[in-house]
Amino acid sequence: MAERLVNLPGMSAVEELIRSKFESDSSSLQEIPEYLFALGGKRMRPMLTLLSAAALGMRTPSPRLIEIAAGIELIHMATLLHDDIIDKSPIRRHKQSAFLKYGVPNTLLAGDFLLVRAFSLCARLDRHIIDATEQACVELTEGEIEEIPLFRAHLNVTEVLEIARKKTAALFRLAAESAAFLAVGKEPVLNCFLEFGEKLGVAFQILDDVLDVISTEDLLGKKAGQDLLERKPSVVNVLWLESGSELSKRLLTEPQLEGEDLFVAKALAELRHGETIQRARALAIKYAREAESALDAGLAQAPNKDKAYSTALYALIRYTTERLE
């Protein structure tokens, strides 16, 4: 689904603008973003921006729409560079993570560089989008810092869903909200698309948590079970703890120098054949349905909606839930 939509109108312009923002007098500041960008990805956030605007009648993407779509992806790229440093993740999309290839200081500064480049785009846009971008960046930073390992803080499901809303859904919300603002500008539609983006983002994060358990290294681009190894407060890990599993209590202890591979192997086997994954799937589907309801309401109030692109937005929701099957 996502791969087919990469060629939607405006995507090539977004990618060209993103690449132009890698230019720097410092070879490292240019090379690190280029390396990350070349690793690929679904470009989900700019895709959501472009699709939302098209569904609301903006069949030819405006320059402002291209700028906010590129800005959102630059912010996302910055968070990926920073996240891999924080999580000490050695692999990103089947390749060596940037911080291992280029060093932590250079990669950290490259992430900062991308954030500045993103705001050079967003700061030229309408005040509403500037404020929404600030809010999204504050929330995703809060979500990251609140994502405390379970051996330091035993979080509940409500708390980890709030982290997902901030850490992941903030940029999804910004994408849909900005598109609605530029395409329509009317508050009822704007509010519905804001909710649509946020609910879809939470569903997407739960999907990520589930795939960390049920998927393979070939599909993930990294080893399965990383959330278990790092004791992350993922939805799956917290639901597993709440199930009362004896093995799950290992999540409340700091990772050891030995025995972790065996723990992850046993945990994956138990989770894949237990009810925890089904509960996580059900939560993701719940949020996806709420996203669909918000999209229904937004499109119903849109004065110039486009049927083909509206259908593509619904397909994007289905793409998220189908990956859970």
ChimeraX attribute file (.defattr): number of C-alpha atoms within 10 A of each C-alpha:
attribute: neighborCount
match mode: 1-to-1
recipient: residues
	/A:1	12
	/A:2	15
	/A:3	10
	/A:4	8
	/A:5	17
	/A:6	16
	/A:7	11
	/A:8	13
	/A:9	16
	/A:10	22
	/A:11	22
	/A:12	13
	/A:13	16
	/A:14	23
	/A:15	17
	/A:16	12
	/A:17	17
	/A:18	25
	/A:19	16
	/A:20	12
	/A:21	20
	/A:22	20
	/A:23	15
	/A:24	12
	/A:25	7
	/A:26	8
	/A:27	10
	/A:28	15
	/A:29	21
	/A:30	19
	/A:31	17
	/A:32	22
	/A:33	25
	/A:34	15
	/A:35	14
	/A:36	20
	/A:37	17
	/A:38	9
	/A:39	13
	/A:40	9
	/A:41	11
	/A:42	13
	/A:43	19
	/A:44	16
	/A:45	23
	/A:46	30
	/A:47	25
	/A:48	23
	/A:49	28
	/A:50	29
	/A:51	29
	/A:52	29
	/A:53	29
	/A:54	27
	/A:55	24
	/A:56	25
	/A:57	21
	/A:58	21
	/A:59	17
	/A:60	12
	/A:61	21
	/A:62	14
	/A:63	12
	/A:64	17
	/A:65	25
	/A:66	23
	/A:67	21
	/A:68	30
	/A:69	33
	/A:70	29
	/A:71	30
	/A:72	27
	/A:73	23
	/A:74	28
	/A:75	23
	/A:76	22
	/A:77	20
	/A:78	24
	/A:79	22
	/A:80	17
	/A:81	25
	/A:82	21
	/A:83	15
	/A:84	20
	/A:85	20
	/A:86	11
	/A:87	12
	/A:88	14
	/A:89	18
	/A:90	17
	/A:91	15
	/A:92	17
	/A:93	16
	/A:94	15
	/A:95	14
	/A:96	16
	/A:97	23
	/A:98	27
	/A:99	20
	/A:100	15
	/A:101	14
	/A:102	15
	/A:103	12
	/A:104	18
	/A:105	10
	/A:106	16
	/A:107	25
	/A:108	21
	/A:109	17
	/A:110	24
	/A:111	24
	/A:112	18
	/A:113	20
	/A:114	26
	/A:115	20
	/A:116	17
	/A:117	20
	/A:118	26
	/A:119	19
	/A:120	14
	/A:121	21
	/A:122	24
	/A:123	16
	/A:124	13
	/A:125	15
	/A:126	14
	/A:127	11
	/A:128	11
	/A:129	21
	/A:130	18
	/A:131	13
	/A:132	20
	/A:133	26
	/A:134	14
	/A:135	16
	/A:136	24
	/A:137	22
	/A:138	14
	/A:139	20
	/A:140	22
	/A:141	16
	/A:142	14
	/A:143	21
	/A:144	17
	/A:145	11
	/A:146	18
	/A:147	19
	/A:148	16
	/A:149	19
	/A:150	23
	/A:151	18
	/A:152	11
	/A:153	12
	/A:154	14
	/A:155	20
	/A:156	15
	/A:157	16
	/A:158	11
	/A:159	16
	/A:160	23
	/A:161	19
	/A:162	15
	/A:163	25
	/A:164	26
	/A:165	24
	/A:166	26
	/A:167	26
	/A:168	25
	/A:169	27
	/A:170	27
	/A:171	28
	/A:172	28
	/A:173	29
	/A:174	28
	/A:175	35
	/A:176	29
	/A:177	29
	/A:178	30
	/A:179	33
	/A:180	29
	/A:181	21
	/A:182	20
	/A:183	25
	/A:184	20
	/A:185	13
	/A:186	14
	/A:187	12
	/A:188	14
	/A:189	24
	/A:190	23
	/A:191	17
	/A:192	23
	/A:193	29
	/A:194	26
	/A:195	23
	/A:196	28
	/A:197	28
	/A:198	30
	/A:199	26
	/A:200	27
	/A:201	28
	/A:202	28
	/A:203	32
	/A:204	25
	/A:205	22
	/A:206	27
	/A:207	23
	/A:208	19
	/A:209	23
	/A:210	27
	/A:211	19
	/A:212	22
	/A:213	23
	/A:214	18
	/A:215	17
	/A:216	14
	/A:217	13
	/A:218	11
	/A:219	12
	/A:220	16
	/A:221	13
	/A:222	19
	/A:223	17
	/A:224	21
	/A:225	24
	/A:226	16
	/A:227	20
	/A:228	25
	/A:229	17
	/A:230	18
	/A:231	22
	/A:232	21
	/A:233	29
	/A:234	27
	/A:235	29
	/A:236	29
	/A:237	27
	/A:238	24
	/A:239	19
	/A:240	25
	/A:241	21
	/A:242	14
	/A:243	13
	/A:244	10
	/A:245	13
	/A:246	9
	/A:247	13
	/A:248	20
	/A:249	14
	/A:250	19
	/A:251	24
	/A:252	15
	/A:253	12
	/A:254	14
	/A:255	16
	/A:256	8
	/A:257	7
	/A:258	8
	/A:259	9
	/A:260	15
	/A:261	12
	/A:262	10
	/A:263	19
	/A:264	19
	/A:265	13
	/A:266	12
	/A:267	20
	/A:268	18
	/A:269	13
	/A:270	16
	/A:271	20
	/A:272	15
	/A:273	11
	/A:274	13
	/A:275	14
	/A:276	22
	/A:277	23
	/A:278	16
	/A:279	15
	/A:280	23
	/A:281	20
	/A:282	16
	/A:283	18
	/A:284	26
	/A:285	23
	/A:286	15
	/A:287	22
	/A:288	25
	/A:289	19
	/A:290	18
	/A:291	25
	/A:292	21
	/A:293	15
	/A:294	23
	/A:295	22
	/A:296	16
	/A:297	16
	/A:298	23
	/A:299	20
	/A:300	12
	/A:301	15
	/A:302	19
	/A:303	12
	/A:304	15
	/A:305	22
	/A:306	18
	/A:307	14
	/A:308	10
	/A:309	20
	/A:310	21
	/A:311	12
	/A:312	18
	/A:313	20
	/A:314	15
	/A:315	15
	/A:316	20
	/A:317	20
	/A:318	16
	/A:319	14
	/A:320	23
	/A:321	21
	/A:322	12
	/A:323	13
	/A:324	20
	/A:325	7
